């Protein structure tokens, strides 16, 4: 007696059933060969008819015998287990109209993509853990133990401190003029004029640079009510591109422990960008 696997299929009966299918196909082929050859090898018509009928009956008996044997073995093969690897979703493969609604195949494809995504996310996480971001005071060689514990953040600095920082930066770059205003409360807005080349609007929250817009020297930077226009882009594509570069610089210069360094570095970058330093 052959072993019955956990899937519920008798492998020995399954192999015998395959052999029975091959035998049945051979028997059916002999039947058609007999019909194709017809009545031969007999001198009289009656002899040819008797020989043909006898041969044809033998072939039909062989087909009937092989068919009965195949039906008997099919009952011994057994049925597969109903425990599908995808649980109830495996029943979708039994949909008779899966050509019109290929939900099961799409589900398998989504499952494969999910596994790939999880695998690549794990690799990316490992690489990021090995290479920590360098946007902190670690760049300056300050260890975690030596960092000052109670330094003001960029969002709680007094306005007088911000004014002093901007005033010192204005004296550092004589080729630039910086005009500070506070139209919306304590948050400062800077209008930086670089020679006769361009004007830069810098929106700040304390010493944190929130937004910057670069426009041409002859462009209007004020709204109808006299306030700085912090939303309109420049009319020239070259200054729109410069605005993108300035925004990229803002993302680079982030040092919460020393916020004045951030503003000074950004102004130095702006001055160097146009060859004024």
Backbone torsions as a table, in degrees:
resi	resn	phi	psi	omega
1	UNK	NA	124.5	-178.4
2	UNK	-70.7	152.8	177.6
3	UNK	-71.3	140.1	177.8
4	UNK	-101.4	117.1	-177.4
5	UNK	-71.7	169.9	-178.6
6	UNK	-66.4	-19.5	178.4
7	UNK	-77.7	-7.6	175.4
8	UNK	87.2	22.4	-178.9
9	UNK	-115.8	129.2	176.0
10	UNK	-83.8	107.2	-173.6
11	UNK	-67.8	-35.9	179.5
12	UNK	-65.7	-45.9	177.0
13	UNK	-64.7	-33.3	179.0
14	UNK	-65.2	-41.9	178.0
15	UNK	-66.2	-40.1	177.9
16	UNK	-66.2	-35.0	178.3
17	UNK	-65.4	-37.6	176.9
18	UNK	-63.5	-41.6	177.2
19	UNK	-64.7	-37.5	178.5
20	UNK	-66.4	-35.1	177.0
21	UNK	-65.0	-41.6	177.7
22	UNK	-63.9	-40.0	178.0
23	UNK	-65.4	-39.6	178.9
24	UNK	-64.7	-40.2	177.9
25	UNK	-64.5	-38.1	177.4
26	UNK	-65.0	-40.4	179.8
27	UNK	-65.1	-42.1	178.5
28	UNK	-65.1	-36.9	177.4
29	UNK	-64.0	-38.6	178.1
30	UNK	-65.1	-35.2	177.7
31	UNK	-62.2	-46.6	180.0
32	UNK	-69.2	-32.1	176.1
33	UNK	-65.5	-38.2	178.3
34	UNK	-63.7	-42.6	178.1
35	UNK	-66.6	-34.0	-179.7
36	UNK	-71.0	-40.5	-177.8
37	UNK	-72.2	-34.5	179.3
38	UNK	72.9	-154.4	-176.1
39	UNK	-92.1	118.6	-177.7
40	UNK	-140.3	167.7	169.5
41	UNK	63.2	25.0	173.6
42	UNK	-133.5	140.2	-175.6
43	UNK	-73.4	-42.0	-177.1
44	UNK	-97.1	156.9	179.6
45	UNK	-65.9	-39.0	-178.8
46	UNK	-65.7	-38.3	179.2
47	UNK	-67.3	-39.3	179.0
48	UNK	-66.0	-37.4	-179.7
49	UNK	-67.6	-44.5	179.9
50	UNK	-63.2	-41.9	-179.8
51	UNK	-66.0	-39.9	179.9
52	UNK	-65.4	-44.0	-178.8
53	UNK	-64.8	-41.9	-179.4
54	UNK	-63.5	-43.6	-179.9
55	UNK	-66.4	-38.9	-179.7
56	UNK	-67.1	-39.6	178.3
57	UNK	-65.5	-39.2	177.7
58	UNK	-61.3	-40.5	179.7
59	UNK	-67.7	-38.2	177.9
60	UNK	-66.9	-38.4	176.0
61	UNK	-62.1	-37.4	178.5
62	UNK	-65.1	-40.2	178.1
63	UNK	-63.9	-43.2	-179.9
64	UNK	-64.7	-39.5	179.9
65	UNK	-66.4	-44.9	-179.7
66	UNK	-66.8	-35.2	179.1
67	UNK	-67.1	-41.5	177.3
68	UNK	-63.2	-39.5	178.6
69	UNK	-64.7	-38.3	179.2
70	UNK	-67.6	-39.1	177.7
71	UNK	-65.4	-37.6	178.6
72	UNK	-65.6	-42.5	-179.1
73	UNK	-70.9	-30.8	-180.0
74	UNK	-64.9	-29.7	176.7
75	UNK	-73.6	-23.1	179.8
76	UNK	-88.1	-17.5	-177.0
77	UNK	-65.2	-41.4	-178.7
78	UNK	92.0	177.5	-178.1
79	UNK	-112.8	148.2	177.2
80	UNK	-65.3	156.6	178.0
81	UNK	-67.2	149.5	-179.7
82	UNK	-87.6	3.2	178.8
83	UNK	-83.4	94.1	-179.0
84	UNK	-80.6	148.6	-178.7
85	UNK	-63.3	-26.3	178.9
86	UNK	-104.8	23.3	177.3
87	UNK	57.9	-131.6	-174.7
88	UNK	-67.4	-22.6	179.4
89	UNK	-67.0	-21.8	176.8
90	UNK	-65.1	-22.4	178.0
91	UNK	-67.9	-17.4	178.7
92	UNK	-66.0	-25.2	178.7
93	UNK	-68.6	-15.3	178.7
94	UNK	-87.2	4.2	-179.8
95	UNK	-65.9	122.7	-177.5
96	UNK	-70.2	-14.6	-178.8
97	UNK	-116.0	41.1	-176.7
98	UNK	-70.3	-16.6	174.3
99	UNK	-67.4	-32.1	179.3
100	UNK	-85.9	-34.5	179.1
101	UNK	-128.6	80.4	-176.2
102	UNK	-77.2	58.7	-175.6
103	UNK	-69.5	-37.2	-176.6
104	UNK	-67.0	-45.0	179.2
105	UNK	-64.8	-37.8	177.3
106	UNK	-67.1	-35.5	178.3
107	UNK	-65.8	-41.4	177.4
108	UNK	-64.6	-40.3	178.7
109	UNK	-63.6	-42.0	178.3
110	UNK	-64.3	-36.4	178.7
111	UNK	-65.0	-39.6	178.3
112	UNK	-66.6	-42.5	178.7
113	UNK	-64.7	-35.8	178.2
114	UNK	-64.1	-41.0	177.6
115	UNK	-64.6	-41.6	178.7
116	UNK	-64.2	-41.1	179.8
117	UNK	-62.8	-42.1	179.1
118	UNK	-65.1	-37.6	179.9
119	UNK	-65.6	-48.0	-179.1
120	UNK	-69.0	-33.3	176.3
121	UNK	-64.2	-37.3	176.2
122	UNK	-64.7	-39.9	177.1
123	UNK	-65.0	-42.9	179.7
124	UNK	-63.8	-38.7	178.8
125	UNK	-63.7	-40.4	177.9
126	UNK	-63.7	-40.3	179.1
127	UNK	-67.4	-39.8	180.0
128	UNK	-68.0	-34.0	177.6
129	UNK	-68.1	-30.0	178.6
130	UNK	-75.8	-31.3	-178.0
131	UNK	-117.2	94.1	-178.5
132	UNK	-73.5	152.6	179.2
133	UNK	-67.0	145.4	-176.0
134	UNK	-116.0	54.9	177.1
135	UNK	-115.7	39.6	-178.7
136	UNK	-135.3	-172.0	-178.7
137	UNK	-72.0	-6.0	177.7
138	UNK	-62.2	-24.4	178.2
139	UNK	-63.6	-28.3	-176.3
140	UNK	-94.7	9.2	176.7
141	UNK	79.2	17.2	-179.9
142	UNK	-89.6	120.5	-179.1
143	UNK	-76.7	165.4	-178.7
144	UNK	-65.4	-29.3	-178.3
145	UNK	-75.8	-26.7	-175.2
146	UNK	-96.2	0.1	179.3
147	UNK	-69.2	140.4	175.8
148	UNK	-64.3	138.9	-173.7
149	UNK	-85.9	-29.3	-173.2
150	UNK	-127.9	69.6	176.1
151	UNK	-104.7	145.9	-179.0
152	UNK	-68.5	144.1	176.4
153	UNK	-84.2	171.6	-176.2
154	UNK	-72.6	-9.2	-175.7
155	UNK	-104.7	-4.3	-177.3
156	UNK	-124.6	16.2	179.7
157	UNK	-75.3	143.6	179.3
158	UNK	-68.4	150.3	179.8
159	UNK	-59.0	-33.6	-179.4
160	UNK	-64.3	-36.5	178.5
161	UNK	-65.8	-40.5	178.8
162	UNK	-64.5	-41.6	179.1
163	UNK	-61.9	-40.9	179.9
164	UNK	-64.8	-41.5	179.6
165	UNK	-63.4	-45.9	-179.3
166	UNK	-65.1	-36.2	178.8
167	UNK	-65.3	-42.4	178.0
168	UNK	-64.5	-40.6	178.9
169	UNK	-65.6	-36.8	178.6
170	UNK	-62.7	-36.8	178.3
171	UNK	-73.9	-25.2	-179.8
172	UNK	-72.1	-28.3	-175.6
173	UNK	-121.8	87.0	-177.1
174	UNK	-67.7	-22.1	179.8
175	UNK	-77.2	-8.1	178.4
176	UNK	-115.8	144.4	173.1
177	UNK	-113.9	131.3	-176.7
178	UNK	-117.8	121.2	176.8
179	UNK	-111.5	122.7	-176.9
180	UNK	-103.5	137.1	176.4
181	UNK	-145.0	158.9	178.5
182	UNK	-132.4	75.8	-178.1
183	UNK	-74.6	-19.4	-175.0
184	UNK	-118.7	33.1	178.6
185	UNK	108.7	-135.4	-175.7
186	UNK	-82.1	-19.2	-179.1
187	UNK	-71.4	131.9	-176.1
188	UNK	-91.8	151.2	172.0
189	UNK	-128.1	133.7	-177.6
190	UNK	-111.9	136.9	170.4
191	UNK	-112.7	105.4	-176.1
192	UNK	-101.5	122.3	178.1
193	UNK	-110.0	121.2	-177.6
194	UNK	-105.0	98.3	-179.2
195	UNK	57.0	-134.1	172.8
196	UNK	-116.6	36.9	-176.5
197	UNK	-104.3	-52.8	-173.0
198	UNK	-156.0	171.6	173.9
199	UNK	-130.0	141.1	-177.9
200	UNK	-122.8	127.0	174.0
201	UNK	-98.8	121.4	-178.6
202	UNK	-116.2	117.0	178.1
203	UNK	-96.6	126.7	-174.5
204	UNK	-124.6	151.8	166.3
205	UNK	-119.7	102.9	-168.3
206	UNK	60.2	-118.8	176.4
207	UNK	-105.4	15.1	177.1
208	UNK	-95.5	119.7	-179.5
209	UNK	-78.7	113.6	-174.9
210	UNK	-91.0	-34.2	-174.5
211	UNK	-159.2	148.0	176.5
212	UNK	-140.7	141.1	-179.6
213	UNK	-134.0	128.4	-179.6
214	UNK	-107.2	130.7	178.8
215	UNK	-134.0	165.4	178.5
216	UNK	-70.2	160.8	-175.7
217	UNK	-63.7	-35.2	-176.2
218	UNK	-90.9	0.0	-179.5
219	UNK	-81.4	152.8	178.4
220	UNK	-80.3	126.6	-177.7
221	UNK	-109.1	7.4	-178.1
222	UNK	-118.4	153.6	175.6
223	UNK	-85.9	-177.5	-178.6
224	UNK	-65.8	-28.8	179.7
225	UNK	-89.3	8.3	174.9
226	UNK	91.0	-0.5	179.6
227	UNK	-87.7	160.3	177.8
228	UNK	-66.2	134.7	179.7
229	UNK	-86.9	101.6	-174.8
230	UNK	-96.2	5.9	-175.9
231	UNK	-116.2	-31.0	-176.5
232	UNK	-76.0	138.9	176.3
233	UNK	-84.9	168.5	177.2
234	UNK	-70.4	152.6	177.8
235	UNK	-79.3	-8.8	-177.5
236	UNK	-110.6	136.3	-178.1
237	UNK	-66.7	-30.5	-178.9
238	UNK	-64.9	-39.3	178.8
239	UNK	-76.3	-26.9	172.5
240	UNK	-64.9	-38.3	177.2
241	UNK	-67.9	-38.5	177.2
242	UNK	-64.2	-36.9	176.2
243	UNK	-60.3	-40.2	177.6
244	UNK	-63.2	-41.8	178.5
245	UNK	-65.9	-38.5	178.6
246	UNK	-66.3	-38.4	177.2
247	UNK	-64.1	-38.9	176.1
248	UNK	-62.3	-39.4	177.4
249	UNK	-63.7	-36.5	178.0
250	UNK	-61.8	-38.8	179.4
251	UNK	-68.3	-24.3	-179.3
252	UNK	-82.7	-42.6	-175.6
253	UNK	-87.9	85.5	177.2
254	UNK	-131.5	110.8	-178.9
255	UNK	-142.0	86.3	-173.5
256	UNK	-60.4	-28.1	-177.8
257	UNK	-70.5	-27.4	-179.8
258	UNK	-134.9	80.5	-173.7
259	UNK	-66.8	-28.0	180.0
260	UNK	-67.3	-28.3	177.5
261	UNK	-65.5	-34.1	179.6
262	UNK	-62.6	-48.7	-179.1
263	UNK	-65.9	-43.4	-179.3
264	UNK	-64.4	-39.9	179.1
265	UNK	-66.0	-37.9	179.2
266	UNK	-66.9	-41.2	178.3
267	UNK	-66.7	-38.0	176.6
268	UNK	-63.9	-38.8	177.6
269	UNK	-64.4	-43.0	-179.5
270	UNK	-63.3	-40.7	179.7
271	UNK	-68.3	-40.9	179.4
272	UNK	-68.8	-32.1	-175.7
273	UNK	-61.0	-31.7	-176.8
274	UNK	-108.8	16.1	172.1
275	UNK	68.9	29.4	-178.9
276	UNK	-96.2	-7.1	-178.9
277	UNK	-93.3	NA	NA
